[in-house]
Amino acid sequence: MTTILSCTDGSSYARSVYELTAWAALRLHASVHVLHVLEPQTDTAALADLSGAIGVDAQAKLTDEIVALEEAKARVAQVRARAILTDAKQHLATAGVTHVHAEATHGELVESIEHFDATADLVVIGKRGEQADLARGHLGGNLQRVIRGCHHPVLVASQTFVPIERFLLAYDGSPSVLKAVDFVLQSPLLKGLHCHILRAGKVDDKATYYLEETAGKLRAAGFSVTSQSTAGAPEEVIAAAVQEQRINLLVMGAYGHSRIRAFIIGSTTTSLVRTVPVPVLMFR
């Protein structure tokens, strides 16, 4: 049975993650594994040896208080985790998903997701977590690492879920987007939806030929397809097409260039995930 790994932290994106997960699960006839990761606390300063300043007895008392505080925080985190998982299961059950397993695990988010990715067919995660700076449109480093590390497709939820009727396939001829094309052709996830296939950036006869060849394959598989070739910066062209074509889902290859190049000049993947107001289905 197909399995979807749905990652939640109880942030403002959680509801959209559950709704997107349910949409995918019902179309794929999939079971859902809901995962909440209890990450190590990183915001508590280490206790310094202050015995010379405050005395041995005072330091011992302070140490006891800090230990008690950490134990209390751990209990609160466990209670919160149970509440998050209960909420997730209720949302999925209400949406009609019948096979749901939910668990909390201790560890680092990225490593935990990479571990469970081995037994999943699709990973669903929110664009931003509870620590993200929404005002600045920040895309967390954790999400970038998840996308880079997962071997299966990653479906990234936007803040608000809208029923998906039209998807845009950002075609650039890269190996990762060819994986996306194969997925679209073979998986029931997007069957019956309108496909707008777009080639952005350098446009020449060769690029147009492969674009139309791919559009032809999609039409032969039963998709309603429109195709478009537009010169310009891919992140700008694709973002504009998402708005103009009333797109509900962006499908694309992820991180086609080296990490060094992406670090120096940025990444089209990161820019698009951050700016487009729709979910993004990505392939490595």
Phi and psi restraints in degrees (value plus and minus 20) as a CYANA .aco file:
   2 THR   PHI     -81.8   -41.8
   2 THR   PSI     119.3   159.3
   3 THR   PHI    -143.5  -103.5
   3 THR   PSI     113.6   153.6
   4 ILE   PHI    -129.0   -89.0
   4 ILE   PSI     107.4   147.4
   5 LEU   PHI    -113.0   -73.0
   5 LEU   PSI      93.8   133.8
   6 SER   PHI    -130.3   -90.3
   6 SER   PSI      96.4   136.4
   7 CYS   PHI    -121.3   -81.3
   7 CYS   PSI     108.9   148.9
   8 THR   PHI    -155.7  -115.7
   8 THR   PSI     125.4   165.4
   9 ASP   PHI    -145.8  -105.8
   9 ASP   PSI     -11.0    29.0
  10 GLY   PHI      55.8    95.8
  10 GLY   PSI      -6.9    33.1
  11 SER   PHI     -97.5   -57.5
  11 SER   PSI    -194.5  -154.5
  12 SER   PHI     -85.9   -45.9
  12 SER   PSI     -34.0     6.0
  13 TYR   PHI    -108.7   -68.7
  13 TYR   PSI     -27.4    12.6
  14 ALA   PHI     -80.1   -40.1
  14 ALA   PSI     -66.1   -26.1
  15 ARG   PHI     -80.1   -40.1
  15 ARG   PSI     -62.9   -22.9
  16 SER   PHI     -84.5   -44.5
  16 SER   PSI     -57.9   -17.9
  17 VAL   PHI     -80.1   -40.1
  17 VAL   PSI     -65.2   -25.2
  18 TYR   PHI     -85.0   -45.0
  18 TYR   PSI     -62.5   -22.5
  19 GLU   PHI     -87.3   -47.3
  19 GLU   PSI     -59.8   -19.8
  20 LEU   PHI     -88.5   -48.5
  20 LEU   PSI     -59.5   -19.5
  21 THR   PHI     -81.0   -41.0
  21 THR   PSI     -65.1   -25.1
  22 ALA   PHI     -82.9   -42.9
  22 ALA   PSI     -63.2   -23.2
  23 TRP   PHI     -76.5   -36.5
  23 TRP   PSI     -67.4   -27.4
  24 ALA   PHI     -88.3   -48.3
  24 ALA   PSI     -61.3   -21.3
  25 ALA   PHI     -83.0   -43.0
  25 ALA   PSI     -61.0   -21.0
  26 LEU   PHI     -89.2   -49.2
  26 LEU   PSI     -56.4   -16.4
  27 ARG   PHI     -94.3   -54.3
  27 ARG   PSI     -50.2   -10.2
  28 LEU   PHI    -116.4   -76.4
  28 LEU   PSI     -25.2    14.8
  29 HIS   PHI      33.9    73.9
  29 HIS   PSI      29.7    69.7
  30 ALA   PHI    -127.7   -87.7
  30 ALA   PSI     135.9   175.9
  31 SER   PHI    -106.2   -66.2
  31 SER   PSI     140.4   180.4
  32 VAL   PHI    -143.4  -103.4
  32 VAL   PSI     111.7   151.7
  33 HIS   PHI    -130.8   -90.8
  33 HIS   PSI      87.2   127.2
  34 VAL   PHI    -108.2   -68.2
  34 VAL   PSI     110.2   150.2
  35 LEU   PHI    -145.1  -105.1
  35 LEU   PSI     108.2   148.2
  36 HIS   PHI    -141.0  -101.0
  36 HIS   PSI     104.8   144.8
  37 VAL   PHI    -122.1   -82.1
  37 VAL   PSI     104.4   144.4
  38 LEU   PHI    -111.5   -71.5
  38 LEU   PSI      80.6   120.6
  39 GLU   PHI    -103.6   -63.6
  39 GLU   PSI     132.9   172.9
  40 PRO   PHI     -79.7   -39.7
  40 PRO   PSI     124.6   164.6
  41 GLN   PHI     -88.5   -48.5
  41 GLN   PSI     112.7   152.7
  42 THR   PHI    -141.0  -101.0
  42 THR   PSI     -18.8    21.2
  43 ASP   PHI    -124.9   -84.9
  43 ASP   PSI     -13.7    26.3
  44 THR   PHI    -121.3   -81.3
  44 THR   PSI     102.4   142.4
  45 ALA   PHI     -86.6   -46.6
  45 ALA   PSI     122.4   162.4
  46 ALA   PHI     -86.5   -46.5
  46 ALA   PSI     125.9   165.9
  47 LEU   PHI     -98.6   -58.6
  47 LEU   PSI     101.1   141.1
  48 ALA   PHI    -103.5   -63.5
  48 ALA   PSI     142.4   182.4
  49 ASP   PHI     -99.6   -59.6
  49 ASP   PSI      78.7   118.7
  50 LEU   PHI    -125.7   -85.7
  50 LEU   PSI      -4.6    35.4
  51 SER   PHI     -78.4   -38.4
  51 SER   PSI     -53.6   -13.6
  52 GLY   PHI     -91.0   -51.0
  52 GLY   PSI     -43.7    -3.7
  53 ALA   PHI    -116.4   -76.4
  53 ALA   PSI     -57.6   -17.6
  54 ILE   PHI    -137.3   -97.3
  54 ILE   PSI     -26.4    13.6
  55 GLY   PHI      73.9   113.9
  55 GLY   PSI     133.6   173.6
  56 VAL   PHI     -84.7   -44.7
  56 VAL   PSI     -64.6   -24.6
  57 ASP   PHI     -82.9   -42.9
  57 ASP   PSI     -63.1   -23.1
  58 ALA   PHI     -84.4   -44.4
  58 ALA   PSI     -59.7   -19.7
  59 GLN   PHI     -86.4   -46.4
  59 GLN   PSI     -60.6   -20.6
  60 ALA   PHI     -80.8   -40.8
  60 ALA   PSI     -62.6   -22.6
  61 LYS   PHI     -84.3   -44.3
  61 LYS   PSI     -62.3   -22.3
  62 LEU   PHI     -83.6   -43.6
  62 LEU   PSI     -60.2   -20.2
  63 THR   PHI     -81.3   -41.3
  63 THR   PSI     -64.5   -24.5
  64 ASP   PHI     -80.7   -40.7
  64 ASP   PSI     -61.6   -21.6
  65 GLU   PHI     -85.3   -45.3
  65 GLU   PSI     -59.4   -19.4
  66 ILE   PHI     -87.7   -47.7
  66 ILE   PSI     -60.7   -20.7
  67 VAL   PHI     -81.4   -41.4
  67 VAL   PSI     -64.0   -24.0
  68 ALA   PHI     -83.4   -43.4
  68 ALA   PSI     -59.2   -19.2
  69 LEU   PHI     -83.8   -43.8
  69 LEU   PSI     -63.4   -23.4
  70 GLU   PHI     -85.1   -45.1
  70 GLU   PSI     -57.8   -17.8
  71 GLU   PHI     -85.6   -45.6
  71 GLU   PSI     -59.7   -19.7
  72 ALA   PHI     -85.4   -45.4
  72 ALA   PSI     -61.5   -21.5
  73 LYS   PHI     -83.4   -43.4
  73 LYS   PSI     -57.7   -17.7
  74 ALA   PHI     -85.3   -45.3
  74 ALA   PSI     -60.2   -20.2
  75 ARG   PHI     -84.7   -44.7
  75 ARG   PSI     -62.4   -22.4
  76 VAL   PHI     -81.7   -41.7
  76 VAL   PSI     -61.8   -21.8
  77 ALA   PHI     -82.2   -42.2
  77 ALA   PSI     -58.0   -18.0
  78 GLN   PHI     -86.9   -46.9
  78 GLN   PSI     -63.5   -23.5
  79 VAL   PHI     -82.3   -42.3
  79 VAL   PSI     -63.8   -23.8
  80 ARG   PHI     -83.2   -43.2
  80 ARG   PSI     -60.2   -20.2
  81 ALA   PHI     -81.5   -41.5
  81 ALA   PSI     -63.6   -23.6
  82 ARG   PHI     -82.8   -42.8
  82 ARG   PSI     -58.9   -18.9
  83 ALA   PHI     -86.5   -46.5
  83 ALA   PSI     -60.9   -20.9
  84 ILE   PHI     -82.5   -42.5
  84 ILE   PSI     -65.3   -25.3
  85 LEU   PHI     -88.3   -48.3
  85 LEU   PSI     -57.6   -17.6
  86 THR   PHI     -82.4   -42.4
  86 THR   PSI     -63.6   -23.6
  87 ASP   PHI     -82.3   -42.3
  87 ASP   PSI     -62.1   -22.1
  88 ALA   PHI     -81.8   -41.8
  88 ALA   PSI     -66.5   -26.5
  89 LYS   PHI     -83.3   -43.3
  89 LYS   PSI     -58.5   -18.5
  90 GLN   PHI     -84.7   -44.7
  90 GLN   PSI     -63.9   -23.9
  91 HIS   PHI     -81.1   -41.1
  91 HIS   PSI     -65.4   -25.4
  92 LEU   PHI     -88.3   -48.3
  92 LEU   PSI     -60.1   -20.1
  93 ALA   PHI     -84.0   -44.0
  93 ALA   PSI     -62.0   -22.0
  94 THR   PHI     -81.5   -41.5
  94 THR   PSI     -54.4   -14.4
  95 ALA   PHI     -97.8   -57.8
  95 ALA   PSI     -29.1    10.9
  96 GLY   PHI      83.5   123.5
  96 GLY   PSI     -11.3    28.7
  97 VAL   PHI    -104.0   -64.0
  97 VAL   PSI     103.8   143.8
  98 THR   PHI    -120.7   -80.7
  98 THR   PSI     -45.6    -5.6
  99 HIS   PHI    -126.7   -86.7
  99 HIS   PSI      77.5   117.5
 100 VAL   PHI    -151.2  -111.2
 100 VAL   PSI     109.4   149.4
 101 HIS   PHI    -142.1  -102.1
 101 HIS   PSI     109.5   149.5
 102 ALA   PHI    -145.2  -105.2
 102 ALA   PSI     118.8   158.8
 103 GLU   PHI    -172.4  -132.4
 103 GLU   PSI     135.7   175.7
 104 ALA   PHI    -131.3   -91.3
 104 ALA   PSI     123.2   163.2
 105 THR   PHI    -157.0  -117.0
 105 THR   PSI     130.1   170.1
 106 HIS   PHI    -111.6   -71.6
 106 HIS   PSI     122.9   162.9
 107 GLY   PHI     125.4   165.4
 107 GLY   PSI    -187.9  -147.9
 108 GLU   PHI    -107.0   -67.0
 108 GLU   PSI     120.9   160.9
 109 LEU   PHI     -76.1   -36.1
 109 LEU   PSI     -73.1   -33.1
 110 VAL   PHI     -83.0   -43.0
 110 VAL   PSI     -66.4   -26.4
 111 GLU   PHI     -84.2   -44.2
 111 GLU   PSI     -56.9   -16.9
 112 SER   PHI     -86.2   -46.2
 112 SER   PSI     -64.5   -24.5
 113 ILE   PHI     -85.6   -45.6
 113 ILE   PSI     -61.7   -21.7
 114 GLU   PHI     -81.1   -41.1
 114 GLU   PSI     -56.0   -16.0
 115 HIS   PHI     -85.2   -45.2
 115 HIS   PSI     -68.8   -28.8
 116 PHE   PHI     -96.8   -56.8
 116 PHE   PSI     -40.0     0.0
 117 ASP   PHI     -78.1   -38.1
 117 ASP   PSI     -47.7    -7.7
 118 ALA   PHI     -82.3   -42.3
 118 ALA   PSI     -46.2    -6.2
 119 THR   PHI    -130.2   -90.2
 119 THR   PSI     -10.5    29.5
 120 ALA   PHI    -131.5   -91.5
 120 ALA   PSI     138.5   178.5
 121 ASP   PHI    -124.1   -84.1
 121 ASP   PSI     -38.7     1.3
 122 LEU   PHI    -172.9  -132.9
 122 LEU   PSI     118.8   158.8
 123 VAL   PHI    -133.6   -93.6
 123 VAL   PSI     110.1   150.1
 124 VAL   PHI    -135.7   -95.7
 124 VAL   PSI     111.0   151.0
 125 ILE   PHI    -169.7  -129.7
 125 ILE   PSI     132.0   172.0
 126 GLY   PHI     -96.9   -56.9
 126 GLY   PSI     133.2   173.2
 127 LYS   PHI     -80.6   -40.6
 127 LYS   PSI     -57.3   -17.3
 128 ARG   PHI    -156.5  -116.5
 128 ARG   PSI     129.4   169.4
 129 GLY   PHI    -122.5   -82.5
 129 GLY   PSI    -189.7  -149.7
 130 GLU   PHI     -88.0   -48.0
 130 GLU   PSI     -38.1     1.9
 131 GLN   PHI    -115.8   -75.8
 131 GLN   PSI     -21.9    18.1
 132 ALA   PHI     -95.2   -55.2
 132 ALA   PSI     132.5   172.5
 133 ASP   PHI    -112.8   -72.8
 133 ASP   PSI      73.6   113.6
 134 LEU   PHI     -86.1   -46.1
 134 LEU   PSI     -52.8   -12.8
 135 ALA   PHI     -82.7   -42.7
 135 ALA   PSI     -52.4   -12.4
 136 ARG   PHI    -116.8   -76.8
 136 ARG   PSI     -17.4    22.6
 137 GLY   PHI      45.3    85.3
 137 GLY   PSI      13.8    53.8
 138 HIS   PHI     -91.0   -51.0
 138 HIS   PSI     115.3   155.3
 139 LEU   PHI    -127.5   -87.5
 139 LEU   PSI      94.9   134.9
 140 GLY   PHI     -82.9   -42.9
 140 GLY   PSI     127.4   167.4
 141 GLY   PHI     -82.1   -42.1
 141 GLY   PSI     -49.9    -9.9
 142 ASN   PHI     -79.0   -39.0
 142 ASN   PSI     -64.2   -24.2
 143 LEU   PHI     -83.6   -43.6
 143 LEU   PSI     -63.0   -23.0
 144 GLN   PHI     -79.7   -39.7
 144 GLN   PSI     -62.3   -22.3
 145 ARG   PHI     -88.7   -48.7
 145 ARG   PSI     -55.6   -15.6
 146 VAL   PHI     -81.9   -41.9
 146 VAL   PSI     -67.4   -27.4
 147 ILE   PHI     -81.2   -41.2
 147 ILE   PSI     -62.9   -22.9
 148 ARG   PHI     -87.8   -47.8
 148 ARG   PSI     -52.3   -12.3
 149 GLY   PHI    -109.5   -69.5
 149 GLY   PSI     -42.1    -2.1
 150 CYS   PHI     -97.6   -57.6
 150 CYS   PSI     119.1   159.1
 151 HIS   PHI    -108.6   -68.6
 151 HIS   PSI     -36.5     3.5
 152 HIS   PHI    -125.3   -85.3
 152 HIS   PSI     145.1   185.1
 153 PRO   PHI     -77.7   -37.7
 153 PRO   PSI     125.4   165.4
 154 VAL   PHI    -136.3   -96.3
 154 VAL   PSI     104.7   144.7
 155 LEU   PHI    -126.1   -86.1
 155 LEU   PSI      93.6   133.6
 156 VAL   PHI    -121.3   -81.3
 156 VAL   PSI     100.0   140.0
 157 ALA   PHI    -101.2   -61.2
 157 ALA   PSI     118.6   158.6
 158 SER   PHI    -101.4   -61.4
 158 SER   PSI     156.7   196.7
 159 GLN   PHI     -89.2   -49.2
 159 GLN   PSI     -49.5    -9.5
 160 THR   PHI    -146.8  -106.8
 160 THR   PSI     112.5   152.5
 161 PHE   PHI    -109.3   -69.3
 161 PHE   PSI     112.6   152.6
 162 VAL   PHI    -143.2  -103.2
 162 VAL   PSI     115.5   155.5
 163 PRO   PHI     -69.3   -29.3
 163 PRO   PSI     114.9   154.9
 164 ILE   PHI    -113.4   -73.4
 164 ILE   PSI      99.0   139.0
 165 GLU   PHI    -142.6  -102.6
 165 GLU   PSI     -45.9    -5.9
 166 ARG   PHI    -154.7  -114.7
 166 ARG   PSI     112.5   152.5
 167 PHE   PHI    -145.0  -105.0
 167 PHE   PSI     130.5   170.5
 168 LEU   PHI    -127.4   -87.4
 168 LEU   PSI     106.6   146.6
 169 LEU   PHI    -120.7   -80.7
 169 LEU   PSI      90.0   130.0
 170 ALA   PHI    -101.9   -61.9
 170 ALA   PSI      84.9   124.9
 171 TYR   PHI    -120.2   -80.2
 171 TYR   PSI     104.0   144.0
 172 ASP   PHI    -152.5  -112.5
 172 ASP   PSI     -14.3    25.7
 173 GLY   PHI      57.9    97.9
 173 GLY   PSI     -17.2    22.8
 174 SER   PHI     -93.8   -53.8
 174 SER   PSI     140.0   180.0
 175 PRO   PHI     -76.8   -36.8
 175 PRO   PSI     -57.5   -17.5
 176 SER   PHI     -88.5   -48.5
 176 SER   PSI     -57.4   -17.4
 177 VAL   PHI     -95.1   -55.1
 177 VAL   PSI     -46.9    -6.9
 178 LEU   PHI     -85.9   -45.9
 178 LEU   PSI     -53.8   -13.8
 179 LYS   PHI     -83.3   -43.3
 179 LYS   PSI     -59.6   -19.6
 180 ALA   PHI     -83.1   -43.1
 180 ALA   PSI     -62.9   -22.9
 181 VAL   PHI     -81.4   -41.4
 181 VAL   PSI     -66.0   -26.0
 182 ASP   PHI     -80.3   -40.3
 182 ASP   PSI     -60.1   -20.1
 183 PHE   PHI     -83.6   -43.6
 183 PHE   PSI     -66.6   -26.6
 184 VAL   PHI     -79.0   -39.0
 184 VAL   PSI     -61.6   -21.6
 185 LEU   PHI     -89.8   -49.8
 185 LEU   PSI     -54.3   -14.3
 186 GLN   PHI    -120.6   -80.6
 186 GLN   PSI     -48.9    -8.9
 187 SER   PHI    -108.7   -68.7
 187 SER   PSI     126.9   166.9
 188 PRO   PHI     -96.0   -56.0
 188 PRO   PSI     -23.8    16.2
 189 LEU   PHI     -77.1   -37.1
 189 LEU   PSI     -62.2   -22.2
 190 LEU   PHI    -130.9   -90.9
 190 LEU   PSI     -12.7    27.3
 191 LYS   PHI     -79.7   -39.7
 191 LYS   PSI     117.5   157.5
 192 GLY   PHI      65.9   105.9
 192 GLY   PSI     -25.6    14.4
 193 LEU   PHI    -113.2   -73.2
 193 LEU   PSI     133.0   173.0
 194 HIS   PHI     -96.7   -56.7
 194 HIS   PSI     116.3   156.3
 195 CYS   PHI    -131.8   -91.8
 195 CYS   PSI     106.8   146.8
 196 HIS   PHI    -129.6   -89.6
 196 HIS   PSI      90.9   130.9
 197 ILE   PHI    -118.7   -78.7
 197 ILE   PSI     110.0   150.0
 198 LEU   PHI    -148.9  -108.9
 198 LEU   PSI     110.3   150.3
 199 ARG   PHI    -126.5   -86.5
 199 ARG   PSI      97.9   137.9
 200 ALA   PHI    -136.8   -96.8
 200 ALA   PSI     131.8   171.8
 201 GLY   PHI      83.2   123.2
 201 GLY   PSI    -151.9  -111.9
 202 LYS   PHI     -92.4   -52.4
 202 LYS   PSI     105.9   145.9
 203 VAL   PHI    -140.7  -100.7
 203 VAL   PSI      99.1   139.1
 204 ASP   PHI    -161.8  -121.8
 204 ASP   PSI    -197.2  -157.2
 205 ASP   PHI     -81.8   -41.8
 205 ASP   PSI     -59.6   -19.6
 206 LYS   PHI     -84.8   -44.8
 206 LYS   PSI     -65.3   -25.3
 207 ALA   PHI     -82.1   -42.1
 207 ALA   PSI     -62.5   -22.5
 208 THR   PHI     -84.7   -44.7
 208 THR   PSI     -58.5   -18.5
 209 TYR   PHI     -80.2   -40.2
 209 TYR   PSI     -69.3   -29.3
 210 TYR   PHI     -89.4   -49.4
 210 TYR   PSI     -52.3   -12.3
 211 LEU   PHI     -81.8   -41.8
 211 LEU   PSI     -69.0   -29.0
 212 GLU   PHI     -89.8   -49.8
 212 GLU   PSI     -52.0   -12.0
 213 GLU   PHI     -82.3   -42.3
 213 GLU   PSI     -63.8   -23.8
 214 THR   PHI     -86.7   -46.7
 214 THR   PSI     -61.0   -21.0
 215 ALA   PHI     -79.6   -39.6
 215 ALA   PSI     -58.6   -18.6
 216 GLY   PHI     -83.7   -43.7
 216 GLY   PSI     -59.9   -19.9
 217 LYS   PHI     -82.8   -42.8
 217 LYS   PSI     -60.5   -20.5
 218 LEU   PHI     -86.7   -46.7
 218 LEU   PSI     -61.3   -21.3
 219 ARG   PHI     -83.7   -43.7
 219 ARG   PSI     -61.1   -21.1
 220 ALA   PHI     -84.0   -44.0
 220 ALA   PSI     -46.7    -6.7
 221 ALA   PHI    -105.0   -65.0
 221 ALA   PSI     -18.7    21.3
 222 GLY   PHI      81.2   121.2
 222 GLY   PSI     -15.2    24.8
 223 PHE   PHI    -101.2   -61.2
 223 PHE   PSI     125.1   165.1
 224 SER   PHI    -102.9   -62.9
 224 SER   PSI     102.3   142.3
 225 VAL   PHI    -150.5  -110.5
 225 VAL   PSI     116.3   156.3
 226 THR   PHI    -139.6   -99.6
 226 THR   PSI     126.4   166.4
 227 SER   PHI    -145.4  -105.4
 227 SER   PSI     133.6   173.6
 228 GLN   PHI    -173.1  -133.1
 228 GLN   PSI     115.7   155.7
 229 SER   PHI    -140.2  -100.2
 229 SER   PSI     105.2   145.2
 230 THR   PHI    -158.7  -118.7
 230 THR   PSI     105.9   145.9
 231 ALA   PHI     -94.9   -54.9
 231 ALA   PSI     129.7   169.7
 232 GLY   PHI     116.4   156.4
 232 GLY   PSI     156.9   196.9
 233 ALA   PHI     -83.4   -43.4
 233 ALA   PSI     103.6   143.6
 234 PRO   PHI     -73.7   -33.7
 234 PRO   PSI     -63.4   -23.4
 235 GLU   PHI     -83.7   -43.7
 235 GLU   PSI     -53.6   -13.6
 236 GLU   PHI     -96.0   -56.0
 236 GLU   PSI     -64.2   -24.2
 237 VAL   PHI     -84.2   -44.2
 237 VAL   PSI     -65.3   -25.3
 238 ILE   PHI     -87.4   -47.4
 238 ILE   PSI     -63.8   -23.8
 239 ALA   PHI     -80.7   -40.7
 239 ALA   PSI     -60.1   -20.1
 240 ALA   PHI     -85.6   -45.6
 240 ALA   PSI     -60.8   -20.8
 241 ALA   PHI     -86.9   -46.9
 241 ALA   PSI     -55.8   -15.8
 242 VAL   PHI     -77.7   -37.7
 242 VAL   PSI     -61.8   -21.8
 243 GLN   PHI     -95.0   -55.0
 243 GLN   PSI     -66.3   -26.3
 244 GLU   PHI     -87.4   -47.4
 244 GLU   PSI     -56.3   -16.3
 245 GLN   PHI    -113.2   -73.2
 245 GLN   PSI     -13.5    26.5
 246 ARG   PHI      33.3    73.3
 246 ARG   PSI      30.4    70.4
 247 ILE   PHI     -98.5   -58.5
 247 ILE   PSI     120.2   160.2
 248 ASN   PHI    -125.7   -85.7
 248 ASN   PSI     -33.3     6.7
 249 LEU   PHI    -172.7  -132.7
 249 LEU   PSI     113.2   153.2
 250 LEU   PHI    -123.8   -83.8
 250 LEU   PSI     108.7   148.7
 251 VAL   PHI    -134.5   -94.5
 251 VAL   PSI     107.8   147.8
 252 MET   PHI    -178.2  -138.2
 252 MET   PSI     142.2   182.2
 253 GLY   PHI     -99.6   -59.6
 253 GLY   PSI     133.7   173.7
 254 ALA   PHI    -135.3   -95.3
 254 ALA   PSI     116.2   156.2
 255 TYR   PHI      29.7    69.7
 255 TYR   PSI      45.8    85.8
 256 GLY   PHI     -95.4   -55.4
 256 GLY   PSI     -36.4     3.6
 257 HIS   PHI    -125.0   -85.0
 257 HIS   PSI     150.6   190.6
 258 SER   PHI     -85.5   -45.5
 258 SER   PSI     136.7   176.7
 259 ARG   PHI     -84.2   -44.2
 259 ARG   PSI     -54.3   -14.3
 260 ILE   PHI     -84.6   -44.6
 260 ILE   PSI     -65.8   -25.8
 261 ARG   PHI     -83.7   -43.7
 261 ARG   PSI     -62.1   -22.1
 262 ALA   PHI     -83.5   -43.5
 262 ALA   PSI     -57.4   -17.4
 263 PHE   PHI     -85.5   -45.5
 263 PHE   PSI     -57.9   -17.9
 264 ILE   PHI     -97.5   -57.5
 264 ILE   PSI     -65.7   -25.7
 265 ILE   PHI    -136.4   -96.4
 265 ILE   PSI     -15.8    24.2
 266 GLY   PHI      71.5   111.5
 266 GLY   PSI     159.5   199.5
 267 SER   PHI    -155.4  -115.4
 267 SER   PSI     113.4   153.4
 268 THR   PHI     -80.3   -40.3
 268 THR   PSI     -59.4   -19.4
 269 THR   PHI     -77.7   -37.7
 269 THR   PSI     -73.1   -33.1
 270 THR   PHI     -81.0   -41.0
 270 THR   PSI     -62.9   -22.9
 271 SER   PHI     -81.5   -41.5
 271 SER   PSI     -63.8   -23.8
 272 LEU   PHI     -90.3   -50.3
 272 LEU   PSI     -63.4   -23.4
 273 VAL   PHI     -80.6   -40.6
 273 VAL   PSI     -57.4   -17.4
 274 ARG   PHI     -90.4   -50.4
 274 ARG   PSI     -58.5   -18.5
 275 THR   PHI    -120.3   -80.3
 275 THR   PSI     -53.6   -13.6
 276 VAL   PHI     -93.3   -53.3
 276 VAL   PSI     118.5   158.5
 277 PRO   PHI    -108.4   -68.4
 277 PRO   PSI       7.5    47.5
 278 VAL   PHI    -150.2  -110.2
 278 VAL   PSI     141.9   181.9
 279 PRO   PHI     -82.3   -42.3
 279 PRO   PSI     135.8   175.8
 280 VAL   PHI    -148.2  -108.2
 280 VAL   PSI     106.0   146.0
 281 LEU   PHI    -122.4   -82.4
 281 LEU   PSI      98.7   138.7
 282 MET   PHI    -142.3  -102.3
 282 MET   PSI     129.5   169.5
 283 PHE   PHI    -149.7  -109.7
 283 PHE   PSI     119.4   159.4
